């Protein structure tokens, strides 16, 4: 069984405000380089989609292509660039990927076809009321999960999901959502709090604090 990691990294990173987010550095290494380094030992190949005119940083063990106009178009292009049986799709902005999560996802994709890392929601959830900044009503958090990446799929299944979405003009916030729209179950694999996404300056500060500990514990 051939496994590939696909990293759509063609976004502009406007909320972080530091240029293309994949190239933002944390403790001397870009978010992209950290994500590739975490995934590469566990797959046959890593494919990365970059903004037009960009190139992979030196020493990053991956193959690059140019991304599309949207994340969904970018992932579709990545799927077409590999012949792997199973693919792990991962956000470059989640630079800390535990090995145990990768192994669990690979196994679940092989046996069930589709799986995503996710964490049960721990915070109190509130639906905003009138004015959008006032307490409306509590949302029960039982059974709610916060979705992370990597997400793992049999390639033929996720490719079929993307092609169905293209035909119907549908979009989803992540790839597992497209598979779910086909009516195929998606396994929820316990993720990790360290798999947070670097989206805001506050997230970047958390990544800067975690990186020395992560790097010291890395094999």
C-alpha positions as CSV (number, residue, x, y, z in Angstrom):
1,X,0.0,0.0,0.0
2,X,1.5,3.3,-1.1
3,X,0.8,6.3,1.1
4,X,1.4,9.9,0.2
5,X,1.1,13.1,2.2
6,X,-0.5,16.1,0.5
7,X,0.0,19.6,1.8
8,X,-2.1,22.5,0.3
9,X,0.1,25.5,1.2
10,X,-1.0,28.0,-1.5
11,X,-2.8,30.4,0.9
12,X,-1.9,34.0,1.5
13,X,-2.0,34.0,5.3
14,X,-3.9,37.3,5.5
15,X,-5.1,36.8,9.1
16,X,-1.5,36.3,10.3
17,X,-0.3,39.2,8.2
18,X,3.2,37.9,7.6
19,X,3.0,36.8,3.9
20,X,2.3,33.3,2.7
21,X,1.8,31.4,6.0
22,X,3.6,28.2,5.0
23,X,6.9,30.2,4.9
24,X,6.5,31.8,8.4
25,X,9.3,30.6,10.6
26,X,9.0,29.1,14.1
27,X,12.3,28.7,15.9
28,X,14.3,28.8,12.7
29,X,12.2,26.5,10.6
30,X,9.1,27.3,8.4
31,X,5.7,25.9,9.3
32,X,5.9,24.0,6.0
33,X,9.3,22.5,6.7
34,X,8.1,21.4,10.1
35,X,4.9,19.8,8.7
36,X,6.9,18.0,5.9
37,X,9.5,16.7,8.4
38,X,6.8,15.3,10.6
39,X,5.0,13.4,7.8
40,X,7.9,12.4,5.4
41,X,9.2,9.4,7.5
42,X,5.8,7.8,7.4
43,X,4.9,8.1,3.7
44,X,6.3,7.2,0.3
45,X,6.2,10.8,-0.9
46,X,5.2,14.3,0.1
47,X,3.5,16.6,-2.4
48,X,3.1,20.3,-1.6
49,X,1.0,22.9,-3.5
50,X,2.6,26.4,-3.3
51,X,1.5,29.9,-4.4
52,X,2.3,30.7,-8.0
53,X,6.0,31.8,-8.3
54,X,7.0,30.2,-5.0
55,X,9.5,27.4,-4.6
56,X,10.2,24.9,-1.8
57,X,12.8,26.0,0.8
58,X,16.1,24.2,0.5
59,X,16.3,20.8,2.2
60,X,12.5,20.2,2.3
61,X,12.0,16.6,1.1
62,X,8.9,17.1,-1.0
63,X,7.7,17.6,-4.6
64,X,6.0,20.9,-5.4
65,X,3.3,22.0,-7.7
66,X,1.3,25.3,-8.1
67,X,-1.9,25.6,-6.2
68,X,-5.3,26.4,-7.5
69,X,-7.6,29.4,-6.9
70,X,-9.2,27.8,-3.8
71,X,-8.1,25.2,-1.3
72,X,-10.5,22.7,-2.8
73,X,-9.0,23.2,-6.3
74,X,-5.6,22.9,-4.8
75,X,-6.3,19.5,-3.1
76,X,-7.9,18.2,-6.3
77,X,-4.7,19.1,-8.2
78,X,-2.6,17.3,-5.5
79,X,-4.8,14.2,-5.8
80,X,-4.2,14.1,-9.5
81,X,-0.4,14.3,-9.0
82,X,0.0,11.1,-7.1
83,X,-0.9,7.4,-7.6
84,X,-0.9,6.6,-3.9
85,X,-3.5,4.2,-2.5
86,X,-3.9,6.2,0.7
87,X,-3.4,10.0,1.1
88,X,-2.9,12.1,4.2
89,X,-4.1,15.6,3.7
90,X,-2.6,18.1,6.1
91,X,-2.6,21.9,6.7
92,X,1.0,23.3,6.6
93,X,-0.1,25.7,9.4
94,X,-0.3,22.7,11.9
95,X,3.5,22.2,12.4
96,X,3.4,19.8,15.3
97,X,2.1,16.4,14.2
98,X,2.5,13.5,16.7
99,X,3.6,10.2,15.2
100,X,0.9,8.3,17.0
101,X,-1.8,10.3,15.3
102,X,-0.3,9.6,11.9
103,X,-0.2,5.9,12.5
104,X,-3.8,5.8,13.8
105,X,-5.0,7.7,10.7
106,X,-3.2,5.5,8.3
107,X,-4.7,2.4,9.9
108,X,-8.2,3.9,9.9
109,X,-8.0,5.0,6.3
110,X,-6.9,1.5,5.2
111,X,-9.7,-0.2,7.0
112,X,-12.6,2.3,6.9
113,X,-11.7,4.5,3.9
114,X,-11.8,7.9,5.6
115,X,-10.7,9.4,8.9
116,X,-9.8,12.7,10.5
117,X,-7.9,13.8,13.6
118,X,-10.3,15.5,15.9
119,X,-10.7,16.5,19.6
120,X,-13.9,16.5,21.7
121,X,-15.0,20.0,22.4
122,X,-14.1,21.0,26.0
123,X,-15.1,24.7,26.1
124,X,-18.6,26.0,26.9
125,X,-20.3,26.9,23.6
126,X,-22.7,29.8,23.2
127,X,-24.8,30.8,20.2
128,X,-24.6,34.6,20.0
129,X,-27.8,36.5,20.3
130,X,-29.0,39.7,18.8
131,X,-26.1,41.9,17.8
132,X,-23.7,38.9,17.4
133,X,-21.7,39.9,20.5
134,X,-24.2,39.1,23.2
135,X,-25.0,35.8,25.0
136,X,-27.8,34.1,23.2
137,X,-28.1,30.5,24.4
138,X,-25.9,27.6,25.3
139,X,-25.1,24.9,22.7
140,X,-24.7,21.4,24.3
141,X,-21.2,20.3,23.6
142,X,-21.8,16.6,24.1
143,X,-20.9,14.7,21.0
144,X,-19.2,17.8,19.4
145,X,-15.6,17.4,18.0
146,X,-13.2,20.0,16.7
147,X,-11.8,18.8,13.5
148,X,-8.0,18.9,12.9
149,X,-5.7,17.5,10.2
150,X,-4.2,15.3,9.0
151,X,-7.1,13.7,7.4
152,X,-6.6,10.3,5.7
153,X,-8.5,8.7,2.9
154,X,-8.3,6.0,0.3
155,X,-7.3,8.1,-2.7
156,X,-10.1,6.8,-5.0
157,X,-12.7,7.8,-2.4
158,X,-11.5,11.3,-1.8
159,X,-11.0,11.9,-5.5
160,X,-14.5,10.7,-6.1
161,X,-15.7,13.1,-3.4
162,X,-13.9,16.1,-5.0
163,X,-15.1,15.3,-8.5
164,X,-18.7,15.1,-7.2
165,X,-18.3,18.5,-5.5
166,X,-16.9,20.0,-8.7
167,X,-19.9,18.8,-10.7
168,X,-22.4,20.1,-8.2
169,X,-20.6,23.3,-7.4
170,X,-20.5,22.4,-3.7
171,X,-17.7,23.3,-1.3
172,X,-16.7,22.3,2.2
173,X,-14.4,23.6,4.9
174,X,-12.3,20.4,4.7
175,X,-11.9,17.3,2.7
176,X,-13.7,15.0,5.2
177,X,-16.8,17.1,4.7
178,X,-16.8,16.2,1.0
179,X,-16.5,12.5,1.8
180,X,-19.4,12.8,4.3
181,X,-21.6,14.3,1.6
182,X,-21.2,11.1,-0.4
183,X,-22.8,9.3,2.5
184,X,-19.5,7.6,3.4
185,X,-18.6,7.5,7.1
186,X,-15.6,9.3,8.4
187,X,-13.9,7.9,11.5
188,X,-13.0,10.4,14.2
189,X,-9.4,9.6,15.5
190,X,-8.4,11.3,18.7
191,X,-6.1,14.1,17.8
192,X,-3.8,16.2,20.0
193,X,-3.9,19.7,21.5
194,X,-0.5,20.3,19.9
195,X,-2.1,20.0,16.5
196,X,-3.5,23.5,16.7
197,X,-3.5,25.7,13.6
198,X,-1.3,28.8,13.4
199,X,-3.8,31.3,12.1
200,X,-3.5,34.5,14.3
201,X,-0.5,36.2,16.0
202,X,-1.6,34.6,19.3
203,X,-1.3,31.2,17.7
204,X,2.2,32.0,16.5
205,X,3.2,32.9,20.0
206,X,2.0,29.5,21.2
207,X,4.0,27.8,18.4
208,X,7.1,29.7,19.4
209,X,6.7,28.6,23.0
210,X,6.1,25.0,22.1
211,X,8.8,24.6,19.4
212,X,11.8,24.2,21.8
213,X,10.1,21.5,23.7
214,X,8.9,19.7,20.6
215,X,12.3,19.9,19.0
216,X,14.0,18.6,22.1
217,X,11.7,15.5,22.1
218,X,11.9,14.8,18.4
219,X,13.5,11.5,17.4
